[in-house]
Amino acid sequence: MRRALTIWILAAVMIASFGPSCKKSFSSSQFVEDKLVILSEISANDSIKVPVGKSIRVGNGNLIRFDKVNDARVQLKEATGTAFMLRVNYSSQYASNPSSIYSSRRRLRANTTYSIEVQHPILGTVTATTHIPPIPRLTMTDTVQVQYKGRRVLQVTINLEGPFDQNSLFVFEGLKELMELRRYFFHNNLRYSYETAQGKAFYSQISHNQYVPIYTDTVSQNKFIRLNLYTEDIHTENARIDNLDNPFRRIFLSEIPAGSASYQIRIFVDPQFFVSTDATQKGRVRIQAKLVSKELYDYFLVYEKYKTDFGIVPSGQLISPTGNILGNGLGVFGGSAKRERIFYFDRF
């Protein structure tokens, strides 16, 4: 199952950019040399975070694992010519990621073309270009609990507004973003954490002679659980790659009937992870509708199809996702623009 394992690890690393992270080893004849690995979705209005890793041959050269890359030179450039450097982000929230995160506080712009260049002293240089689409025009309505194929699900009705063309590539996703409660207080207009030993000691010192309120806030853990989705829409790619009775990781829509001024699609979300009694698994649910670049759409679609074909198609015929990374590298550098609705089902 060499090619199957190849896809599995590529998918695992890709998930680390959008959800729970993991690290695996596998055997494959696909890799003949160590490569840079870029698996990145850049999204309009978000700050810049680009995962950069590398594949490493170990043992007799057939065993491959992925590792972080902290010594690369990463440059992002807009089509206007404006270029800026990304730096390794050593924040603890990325410690478990299988790739290093190169970031910038700059915000990405919609309807803009970006190019990336990653230079490494040993592995060489890779490049890629993508376009972030315009922000999609849509509304999300009628979020109600219904029965779908005998399952209790959350129905989300999404009304897309045209005009539509060959670049109207939509992807719909459901995620549970894990959150945690953090306590803090203020002293002399400065904010202090109550979660550290130093913070608690300082609070004990200053609260002897005055009342110092402690505040609570919910903060993202930068960890996500991907939610199963269903659709009954026969115009989706999902209807062509699997039975619509089955769950999907993403819903794909690219062929809206010609001449349509608007289009309505219903997404059904599995509520399995909506509510948790485990404090470490509590969070909020994000339902996202995205316009995406063609390379990102194709990459996600092949991964979805792989999940469907696994165990049915002979391993030698399974297709690896092909991205747009040029040079001694692999992966994908894709653009997206999204709208989303956020729901709270957990009680903190």
Contacts in CASP RR format, 6 or more apart in sequence:
PFRMAT RR
TARGET T0000
AUTHOR 0000-0000-0000
METHOD contacts of the structure
MODEL  1
MRRALTIWILAAVMIASFGPSCKKSFSSSQFVEDKLVILSEISANDSIKV
PVGKSIRVGNGNLIRFDKVNDARVQLKEATGTAFMLRVNYSSQYASNPSS
IYSSRRRLRANTTYSIEVQHPILGTVTATTHIPPIPRLTMTDTVQVQYKG
RRVLQVTINLEGPFDQNSLFVFEGLKELMELRRYFFHNNLRYSYETAQGK
AFYSQISHNQYVPIYTDTVSQNKFIRLNLYTEDIHTENARIDNLDNPFRR
IFLSEIPAGSASYQIRIFVDPQFFVSTDATQKGRVRIQAKLVSKELYDYF
LVYEKYKTDFGIVPSGQLISPTGNILGNGLGVFGGSAKRERIFYFDRF
1 315 0 8 1.000
2 26 0 8 1.000
2 27 0 8 1.000
2 28 0 8 1.000
2 29 0 8 1.000
2 30 0 8 1.000
2 315 0 8 1.000
2 316 0 8 1.000
3 28 0 8 1.000
3 30 0 8 1.000
3 315 0 8 1.000
3 316 0 8 1.000
3 318 0 8 1.000
3 320 0 8 1.000
4 310 0 8 1.000
4 311 0 8 1.000
4 315 0 8 1.000
4 318 0 8 1.000
5 26 0 8 1.000
5 27 0 8 1.000
5 28 0 8 1.000
6 26 0 8 1.000
6 28 0 8 1.000
6 30 0 8 1.000
6 320 0 8 1.000
7 303 0 8 1.000
7 306 0 8 1.000
7 318 0 8 1.000
7 320 0 8 1.000
7 321 0 8 1.000
8 24 0 8 1.000
8 26 0 8 1.000
9 24 0 8 1.000
9 25 0 8 1.000
9 26 0 8 1.000
9 64 0 8 1.000
9 66 0 8 1.000
10 39 0 8 1.000
10 303 0 8 1.000
10 320 0 8 1.000
10 321 0 8 1.000
10 330 0 8 1.000
10 331 0 8 1.000
11 303 0 8 1.000
11 306 0 8 1.000
11 321 0 8 1.000
12 22 0 8 1.000
12 23 0 8 1.000
12 24 0 8 1.000
12 98 0 8 1.000
13 37 0 8 1.000
13 39 0 8 1.000
13 51 0 8 1.000
13 66 0 8 1.000
13 98 0 8 1.000
13 99 0 8 1.000
14 39 0 8 1.000
14 299 0 8 1.000
14 303 0 8 1.000
14 331 0 8 1.000
14 332 0 8 1.000
15 21 0 8 1.000
15 22 0 8 1.000
15 226 0 8 1.000
16 22 0 8 1.000
16 39 0 8 1.000
16 51 0 8 1.000
16 97 0 8 1.000
16 98 0 8 1.000
16 99 0 8 1.000
17 39 0 8 1.000
17 40 0 8 1.000
17 41 0 8 1.000
17 49 0 8 1.000
17 51 0 8 1.000
17 99 0 8 1.000
18 41 0 8 1.000
18 175 0 8 1.000
18 224 0 8 1.000
18 226 0 8 1.000
19 175 0 8 1.000
19 223 0 8 1.000
19 224 0 8 1.000
19 225 0 8 1.000
19 226 0 8 1.000
20 223 0 8 1.000
20 224 0 8 1.000
20 225 0 8 1.000
20 226 0 8 1.000
21 96 0 8 1.000
21 97 0 8 1.000
21 98 0 8 1.000
21 223 0 8 1.000
22 98 0 8 1.000
23 65 0 8 1.000
23 66 0 8 1.000
23 98 0 8 1.000
24 65 0 8 1.000
24 66 0 8 1.000
25 63 0 8 1.000
25 64 0 8 1.000
25 65 0 8 1.000
26 63 0 8 1.000
26 64 0 8 1.000
27 62 0 8 1.000
27 63 0 8 1.000
27 64 0 8 1.000
28 62 0 8 1.000
28 64 0 8 1.000
29 62 0 8 1.000
30 320 0 8 1.000
31 55 0 8 1.000
31 57 0 8 1.000
31 64 0 8 1.000
33 57 0 8 1.000
33 328 0 8 1.000
34 54 0 8 1.000
34 55 0 8 1.000
34 56 0 8 1.000
34 57 0 8 1.000
34 122 0 8 1.000
34 123 0 8 1.000
35 54 0 8 1.000
35 55 0 8 1.000
35 123 0 8 1.000
35 328 0 8 1.000
35 329 0 8 1.000
35 330 0 8 1.000
36 52 0 8 1.000
36 53 0 8 1.000
36 54 0 8 1.000
36 69 0 8 1.000
36 72 0 8 1.000
36 118 0 8 1.000
36 120 0 8 1.000
36 123 0 8 1.000
36 124 0 8 1.000
36 126 0 8 1.000
36 325 0 8 1.000
36 328 0 8 1.000
36 329 0 8 1.000
36 330 0 8 1.000
37 52 0 8 1.000
37 53 0 8 1.000
37 54 0 8 1.000
37 55 0 8 1.000
37 66 0 8 1.000
37 99 0 8 1.000
37 329 0 8 1.000
37 330 0 8 1.000
37 331 0 8 1.000
38 50 0 8 1.000
38 51 0 8 1.000
38 52 0 8 1.000
38 53 0 8 1.000
38 116 0 8 1.000
38 118 0 8 1.000
38 126 0 8 1.000
38 128 0 8 1.000
38 325 0 8 1.000
38 329 0 8 1.000
38 330 0 8 1.000
38 331 0 8 1.000
38 332 0 8 1.000
38 333 0 8 1.000
39 51 0 8 1.000
39 99 0 8 1.000
39 331 0 8 1.000
39 332 0 8 1.000
40 49 0 8 1.000
40 50 0 8 1.000
40 51 0 8 1.000
40 116 0 8 1.000
40 332 0 8 1.000
40 333 0 8 1.000
40 334 0 8 1.000
41 292 0 8 1.000
41 296 0 8 1.000
41 334 0 8 1.000
41 335 0 8 1.000
41 336 0 8 1.000
42 48 0 8 1.000
42 50 0 8 1.000
42 108 0 8 1.000
42 114 0 8 1.000
42 130 0 8 1.000
42 132 0 8 1.000
42 333 0 8 1.000
42 334 0 8 1.000
42 335 0 8 1.000
42 336 0 8 1.000
43 108 0 8 1.000
43 132 0 8 1.000
43 290 0 8 1.000
43 335 0 8 1.000
43 336 0 8 1.000
43 337 0 8 1.000
43 338 0 8 1.000
44 108 0 8 1.000
44 109 0 8 1.000
44 110 0 8 1.000
44 111 0 8 1.000
44 112 0 8 1.000
44 132 0 8 1.000
44 133 0 8 1.000
44 135 0 8 1.000
44 336 0 8 1.000
44 337 0 8 1.000
44 338 0 8 1.000
45 107 0 8 1.000
45 108 0 8 1.000
45 109 0 8 1.000
45 110 0 8 1.000
45 135 0 8 1.000
46 107 0 8 1.000
46 108 0 8 1.000
47 103 0 8 1.000
47 104 0 8 1.000
47 105 0 8 1.000
47 106 0 8 1.000
47 107 0 8 1.000
47 108 0 8 1.000
48 76 0 8 1.000
48 86 0 8 1.000
48 102 0 8 1.000
48 103 0 8 1.000
48 104 0 8 1.000
48 105 0 8 1.000
48 106 0 8 1.000
48 108 0 8 1.000
49 89 0 8 1.000
49 101 0 8 1.000
49 102 0 8 1.000
49 103 0 8 1.000
50 74 0 8 1.000
50 76 0 8 1.000
50 86 0 8 1.000
50 101 0 8 1.000
50 102 0 8 1.000
50 103 0 8 1.000
50 116 0 8 1.000
50 333 0 8 1.000
51 97 0 8 1.000
51 99 0 8 1.000
51 100 0 8 1.000
51 101 0 8 1.000
51 102 0 8 1.000
52 69 0 8 1.000
52 72 0 8 1.000
52 74 0 8 1.000
52 99 0 8 1.000
52 100 0 8 1.000
52 101 0 8 1.000
52 102 0 8 1.000
52 118 0 8 1.000
53 66 0 8 1.000
53 67 0 8 1.000
53 68 0 8 1.000
53 69 0 8 1.000
53 98 0 8 1.000
53 99 0 8 1.000
53 100 0 8 1.000
54 66 0 8 1.000
54 67 0 8 1.000
54 68 0 8 1.000
54 69 0 8 1.000
54 120 0 8 1.000
54 123 0 8 1.000
55 64 0 8 1.000
55 65 0 8 1.000
55 66 0 8 1.000
55 330 0 8 1.000
56 64 0 8 1.000
56 65 0 8 1.000
56 66 0 8 1.000
56 67 0 8 1.000
57 63 0 8 1.000
57 64 0 8 1.000
58 64 0 8 1.000
58 65 0 8 1.000
66 98 0 8 1.000
66 99 0 8 1.000
67 98 0 8 1.000
68 97 0 8 1.000
68 98 0 8 1.000
68 99 0 8 1.000
68 100 0 8 1.000
69 99 0 8 1.000
69 100 0 8 1.000
69 120 0 8 1.000
69 123 0 8 1.000
70 88 0 8 1.000
70 100 0 8 1.000
71 120 0 8 1.000
71 121 0 8 1.000
72 100 0 8 1.000
72 102 0 8 1.000
72 118 0 8 1.000
72 119 0 8 1.000
72 120 0 8 1.000
73 85 0 8 1.000
73 118 0 8 1.000
73 119 0 8 1.000
73 120 0 8 1.000
74 85 0 8 1.000
74 86 0 8 1.000
74 102 0 8 1.000
74 116 0 8 1.000
74 117 0 8 1.000
74 118 0 8 1.000
74 119 0 8 1.000
75 83 0 8 1.000
75 84 0 8 1.000
75 85 0 8 1.000
75 86 0 8 1.000
75 116 0 8 1.000
75 117 0 8 1.000
76 83 0 8 1.000
76 84 0 8 1.000
76 86 0 8 1.000
76 104 0 8 1.000
76 114 0 8 1.000
76 115 0 8 1.000
76 116 0 8 1.000
77 83 0 8 1.000
77 84 0 8 1.000
77 114 0 8 1.000
77 115 0 8 1.000
77 116 0 8 1.000
77 117 0 8 1.000
78 109 0 8 1.000
78 112 0 8 1.000
78 113 0 8 1.000
78 114 0 8 1.000
79 112 0 8 1.000
79 113 0 8 1.000
79 114 0 8 1.000
79 115 0 8 1.000
84 104 0 8 1.000
84 106 0 8 1.000
85 104 0 8 1.000
86 102 0 8 1.000
86 103 0 8 1.000
86 104 0 8 1.000
87 102 0 8 1.000
87 103 0 8 1.000
87 104 0 8 1.000
88 100 0 8 1.000
88 101 0 8 1.000
88 102 0 8 1.000
89 100 0 8 1.000
89 101 0 8 1.000
89 102 0 8 1.000
89 103 0 8 1.000
91 101 0 8 1.000
93 221 0 8 1.000
93 222 0 8 1.000
94 100 0 8 1.000
94 101 0 8 1.000
94 222 0 8 1.000
108 114 0 8 1.000
108 132 0 8 1.000
109 132 0 8 1.000
110 132 0 8 1.000
110 133 0 8 1.000
110 134 0 8 1.000
110 135 0 8 1.000
110 337 0 8 1.000
111 131 0 8 1.000
111 132 0 8 1.000
111 133 0 8 1.000
111 134 0 8 1.000
111 337 0 8 1.000
112 131 0 8 1.000
112 132 0 8 1.000
113 129 0 8 1.000
113 130 0 8 1.000
113 131 0 8 1.000
113 132 0 8 1.000
114 129 0 8 1.000
114 130 0 8 1.000
114 131 0 8 1.000
114 132 0 8 1.000
114 335 0 8 1.000
115 127 0 8 1.000
115 128 0 8 1.000
115 129 0 8 1.000
116 127 0 8 1.000
116 128 0 8 1.000
116 129 0 8 1.000
116 333 0 8 1.000
117 125 0 8 1.000
117 126 0 8 1.000
117 127 0 8 1.000
118 125 0 8 1.000
118 126 0 8 1.000
118 127 0 8 1.000
119 125 0 8 1.000
123 328 0 8 1.000
123 329 0 8 1.000
124 327 0 8 1.000
124 328 0 8 1.000
125 327 0 8 1.000
125 328 0 8 1.000
126 325 0 8 1.000
126 326 0 8 1.000
126 327 0 8 1.000
126 328 0 8 1.000
126 329 0 8 1.000
127 325 0 8 1.000
127 326 0 8 1.000
127 327 0 8 1.000
128 324 0 8 1.000
128 325 0 8 1.000
128 326 0 8 1.000
128 332 0 8 1.000
128 333 0 8 1.000
128 334 0 8 1.000
129 324 0 8 1.000
129 333 0 8 1.000
130 293 0 8 1.000
130 295 0 8 1.000
130 296 0 8 1.000
130 324 0 8 1.000
130 333 0 8 1.000
130 334 0 8 1.000
130 335 0 8 1.000
131 293 0 8 1.000
131 335 0 8 1.000
132 293 0 8 1.000
132 335 0 8 1.000
132 336 0 8 1.000
132 337 0 8 1.000
133 167 0 8 1.000
133 169 0 8 1.000
133 291 0 8 1.000
133 292 0 8 1.000
133 293 0 8 1.000
133 335 0 8 1.000
133 336 0 8 1.000
133 337 0 8 1.000
134 291 0 8 1.000
134 337 0 8 1.000
135 291 0 8 1.000
135 337 0 8 1.000
135 338 0 8 1.000
135 339 0 8 1.000
136 160 0 8 1.000
136 170 0 8 1.000
136 289 0 8 1.000
136 290 0 8 1.000
136 291 0 8 1.000
136 337 0 8 1.000
136 338 0 8 1.000
136 339 0 8 1.000
137 160 0 8 1.000
137 161 0 8 1.000
137 162 0 8 1.000
138 158 0 8 1.000
138 159 0 8 1.000
138 160 0 8 1.000
138 161 0 8 1.000
138 289 0 8 1.000
138 339 0 8 1.000
139 158 0 8 1.000
139 159 0 8 1.000
140 156 0 8 1.000
140 157 0 8 1.000
140 158 0 8 1.000
140 159 0 8 1.000
140 287 0 8 1.000
140 289 0 8 1.000
140 339 0 8 1.000
140 341 0 8 1.000
141 157 0 8 1.000
141 158 0 8 1.000
141 159 0 8 1.000
142 155 0 8 1.000
142 156 0 8 1.000
142 157 0 8 1.000
143 154 0 8 1.000
143 155 0 8 1.000
143 156 0 8 1.000
143 157 0 8 1.000
143 287 0 8 1.000
143 341 0 8 1.000
143 343 0 8 1.000
144 154 0 8 1.000
144 155 0 8 1.000
145 152 0 8 1.000
145 153 0 8 1.000
145 154 0 8 1.000
145 155 0 8 1.000
145 271 0 8 1.000
146 152 0 8 1.000
146 153 0 8 1.000
146 154 0 8 1.000
146 155 0 8 1.000
146 268 0 8 1.000
147 153 0 8 1.000
148 155 0 8 1.000
148 230 0 8 1.000
148 232 0 8 1.000
148 268 0 8 1.000
149 230 0 8 1.000
149 245 0 8 1.000
151 230 0 8 1.000
151 268 0 8 1.000
151 270 0 8 1.000
152 271 0 8 1.000
153 230 0 8 1.000
153 268 0 8 1.000
153 269 0 8 1.000
153 270 0 8 1.000
153 271 0 8 1.000
154 268 0 8 1.000
154 269 0 8 1.000
154 271 0 8 1.000
154 274 0 8 1.000
154 343 0 8 1.000
155 266 0 8 1.000
155 267 0 8 1.000
155 268 0 8 1.000
155 269 0 8 1.000
156 266 0 8 1.000
156 267 0 8 1.000
156 268 0 8 1.000
156 269 0 8 1.000
156 287 0 8 1.000
156 341 0 8 1.000
157 264 0 8 1.000
157 265 0 8 1.000
157 266 0 8 1.000
158 172 0 8 1.000
158 264 0 8 1.000
158 265 0 8 1.000
158 266 0 8 1.000
158 267 0 8 1.000
158 289 0 8 1.000
159 262 0 8 1.000
159 263 0 8 1.000
159 264 0 8 1.000
160 170 0 8 1.000
160 256 0 8 1.000
160 262 0 8 1.000
160 263 0 8 1.000
160 264 0 8 1.000
160 265 0 8 1.000
160 289 0 8 1.000
161 261 0 8 1.000
161 262 0 8 1.000
162 168 0 8 1.000
162 260 0 8 1.000
162 261 0 8 1.000
162 262 0 8 1.000
162 263 0 8 1.000
163 261 0 8 1.000
164 256 0 8 1.000
164 259 0 8 1.000
164 260 0 8 1.000
164 263 0 8 1.000
167 294 0 8 1.000
168 254 0 8 1.000
168 256 0 8 1.000
168 291 0 8 1.000
169 252 0 8 1.000
169 253 0 8 1.000
169 254 0 8 1.000
169 291 0 8 1.000
169 292 0 8 1.000
169 293 0 8 1.000
169 294 0 8 1.000
169 297 0 8 1.000
170 252 0 8 1.000
170 253 0 8 1.000
170 254 0 8 1.000
170 289 0 8 1.000
170 290 0 8 1.000
170 291 0 8 1.000
170 292 0 8 1.000
171 250 0 8 1.000
171 251 0 8 1.000
171 252 0 8 1.000
171 253 0 8 1.000
171 290 0 8 1.000
171 292 0 8 1.000
171 296 0 8 1.000
171 297 0 8 1.000
171 300 0 8 1.000
171 336 0 8 1.000
172 229 0 8 1.000
172 231 0 8 1.000
172 250 0 8 1.000
172 251 0 8 1.000
172 253 0 8 1.000
172 265 0 8 1.000
172 267 0 8 1.000
172 287 0 8 1.000
172 288 0 8 1.000
172 289 0 8 1.000
172 290 0 8 1.000
173 226 0 8 1.000
173 229 0 8 1.000
173 249 0 8 1.000
173 250 0 8 1.000
173 251 0 8 1.000
173 287 0 8 1.000
173 288 0 8 1.000
173 290 0 8 1.000
174 226 0 8 1.000
174 227 0 8 1.000
174 229 0 8 1.000
174 269 0 8 1.000
174 285 0 8 1.000
174 286 0 8 1.000
174 287 0 8 1.000
174 288 0 8 1.000
175 224 0 8 1.000
175 225 0 8 1.000
175 226 0 8 1.000
175 227 0 8 1.000
175 285 0 8 1.000
175 286 0 8 1.000
175 288 0 8 1.000
176 224 0 8 1.000
176 225 0 8 1.000
176 227 0 8 1.000
176 273 0 8 1.000
176 274 0 8 1.000
176 283 0 8 1.000
176 284 0 8 1.000
176 285 0 8 1.000
176 286 0 8 1.000
177 220 0 8 1.000
177 221 0 8 1.000
177 223 0 8 1.000
177 224 0 8 1.000
177 283 0 8 1.000
177 284 0 8 1.000
177 285 0 8 1.000
177 286 0 8 1.000
178 220 0 8 1.000
178 221 0 8 1.000
178 223 0 8 1.000
178 224 0 8 1.000
178 225 0 8 1.000
178 280 0 8 1.000
178 281 0 8 1.000
178 282 0 8 1.000
178 283 0 8 1.000
179 218 0 8 1.000
179 219 0 8 1.000
179 220 0 8 1.000
179 221 0 8 1.000
179 282 0 8 1.000
179 283 0 8 1.000
179 284 0 8 1.000
179 348 0 8 1.000
180 218 0 8 1.000
180 219 0 8 1.000
180 221 0 8 1.000
180 279 0 8 1.000
180 280 0 8 1.000
180 282 0 8 1.000
181 216 0 8 1.000
181 217 0 8 1.000
181 218 0 8 1.000
181 219 0 8 1.000
181 348 0 8 1.000
182 193 0 8 1.000
182 195 0 8 1.000
182 216 0 8 1.000
182 217 0 8 1.000
182 218 0 8 1.000
182 219 0 8 1.000
183 193 0 8 1.000
183 194 0 8 1.000
183 195 0 8 1.000
183 214 0 8 1.000
183 215 0 8 1.000
183 216 0 8 1.000
184 191 0 8 1.000
184 192 0 8 1.000
184 193 0 8 1.000
184 194 0 8 1.000
184 195 0 8 1.000
184 214 0 8 1.000
184 215 0 8 1.000
184 217 0 8 1.000
185 191 0 8 1.000
185 192 0 8 1.000
185 194 0 8 1.000
185 203 0 8 1.000
185 212 0 8 1.000
185 213 0 8 1.000
185 214 0 8 1.000
185 215 0 8 1.000
186 192 0 8 1.000
186 212 0 8 1.000
187 202 0 8 1.000
187 206 0 8 1.000
187 212 0 8 1.000
192 199 0 8 1.000
192 202 0 8 1.000
192 203 0 8 1.000
193 199 0 8 1.000
194 200 0 8 1.000
194 203 0 8 1.000
194 214 0 8 1.000
203 212 0 8 1.000
203 214 0 8 1.000
206 212 0 8 1.000
218 283 0 8 1.000
218 348 0 8 1.000
225 273 0 8 1.000
225 281 0 8 1.000
226 249 0 8 1.000
227 269 0 8 1.000
227 270 0 8 1.000
227 272 0 8 1.000
227 273 0 8 1.000
227 285 0 8 1.000
228 247 0 8 1.000
228 248 0 8 1.000
228 249 0 8 1.000
228 269 0 8 1.000
228 270 0 8 1.000
228 272 0 8 1.000
229 247 0 8 1.000
229 248 0 8 1.000
229 249 0 8 1.000
229 250 0 8 1.000
229 251 0 8 1.000
229 267 0 8 1.000
229 268 0 8 1.000
229 269 0 8 1.000
229 270 0 8 1.000
230 244 0 8 1.000
230 245 0 8 1.000
230 246 0 8 1.000
230 247 0 8 1.000
230 248 0 8 1.000
230 267 0 8 1.000
230 268 0 8 1.000
230 269 0 8 1.000
230 270 0 8 1.000
231 238 0 8 1.000
231 244 0 8 1.000
231 248 0 8 1.000
231 251 0 8 1.000
231 265 0 8 1.000
231 266 0 8 1.000
231 267 0 8 1.000
231 268 0 8 1.000
232 244 0 8 1.000
232 266 0 8 1.000
232 268 0 8 1.000
233 239 0 8 1.000
233 251 0 8 1.000
233 253 0 8 1.000
233 265 0 8 1.000
233 266 0 8 1.000
234 244 0 8 1.000
235 253 0 8 1.000
235 255 0 8 1.000
235 256 0 8 1.000
235 257 0 8 1.000
236 251 0 8 1.000
236 252 0 8 1.000
236 253 0 8 1.000
236 265 0 8 1.000
237 252 0 8 1.000
237 253 0 8 1.000
237 254 0 8 1.000
237 301 0 8 1.000
237 304 0 8 1.000
238 244 0 8 1.000
238 248 0 8 1.000
238 251 0 8 1.000
238 252 0 8 1.000
238 304 0 8 1.000
241 301 0 8 1.000
241 304 0 8 1.000
241 305 0 8 1.000
241 308 0 8 1.000
242 248 0 8 1.000
242 308 0 8 1.000
246 308 0 8 1.000
247 270 0 8 1.000
248 304 0 8 1.000
249 303 0 8 1.000
249 304 0 8 1.000
249 307 0 8 1.000
250 300 0 8 1.000
250 304 0 8 1.000
251 265 0 8 1.000
251 267 0 8 1.000
252 297 0 8 1.000
252 300 0 8 1.000
252 301 0 8 1.000
252 304 0 8 1.000
253 263 0 8 1.000
253 265 0 8 1.000
254 297 0 8 1.000
256 263 0 8 1.000
257 263 0 8 1.000
267 287 0 8 1.000
269 285 0 8 1.000
269 287 0 8 1.000
271 345 0 8 1.000
273 281 0 8 1.000
274 285 0 8 1.000
274 343 0 8 1.000
274 345 0 8 1.000
274 346 0 8 1.000
275 345 0 8 1.000
275 346 0 8 1.000
276 282 0 8 1.000
276 283 0 8 1.000
276 346 0 8 1.000
282 346 0 8 1.000
282 348 0 8 1.000
283 344 0 8 1.000
283 346 0 8 1.000
283 348 0 8 1.000
284 342 0 8 1.000
284 343 0 8 1.000
284 344 0 8 1.000
284 345 0 8 1.000
284 346 0 8 1.000
285 342 0 8 1.000
285 343 0 8 1.000
285 344 0 8 1.000
285 345 0 8 1.000
286 340 0 8 1.000
286 341 0 8 1.000
286 342 0 8 1.000
286 343 0 8 1.000
287 340 0 8 1.000
287 341 0 8 1.000
287 342 0 8 1.000
287 343 0 8 1.000
288 338 0 8 1.000
288 339 0 8 1.000
288 340 0 8 1.000
289 338 0 8 1.000
289 339 0 8 1.000
289 340 0 8 1.000
290 336 0 8 1.000
290 337 0 8 1.000
290 338 0 8 1.000
291 336 0 8 1.000
291 337 0 8 1.000
291 338 0 8 1.000
292 300 0 8 1.000
292 334 0 8 1.000
292 335 0 8 1.000
292 336 0 8 1.000
293 334 0 8 1.000
293 335 0 8 1.000
293 336 0 8 1.000
295 323 0 8 1.000
295 324 0 8 1.000
295 332 0 8 1.000
295 333 0 8 1.000
295 334 0 8 1.000
296 332 0 8 1.000
296 334 0 8 1.000
296 335 0 8 1.000
296 336 0 8 1.000
298 321 0 8 1.000
298 322 0 8 1.000
298 323 0 8 1.000
299 321 0 8 1.000
299 322 0 8 1.000
299 323 0 8 1.000
299 331 0 8 1.000
299 332 0 8 1.000
299 334 0 8 1.000
302 319 0 8 1.000
302 320 0 8 1.000
302 321 0 8 1.000
302 322 0 8 1.000
303 321 0 8 1.000
305 319 0 8 1.000
306 318 0 8 1.000
306 319 0 8 1.000
306 321 0 8 1.000
309 318 0 8 1.000
310 318 0 8 1.000
321 331 0 8 1.000
321 332 0 8 1.000
323 330 0 8 1.000
323 331 0 8 1.000
323 332 0 8 1.000
324 331 0 8 1.000
324 332 0 8 1.000
324 333 0 8 1.000
324 334 0 8 1.000
325 331 0 8 1.000
325 332 0 8 1.000
325 333 0 8 1.000
END
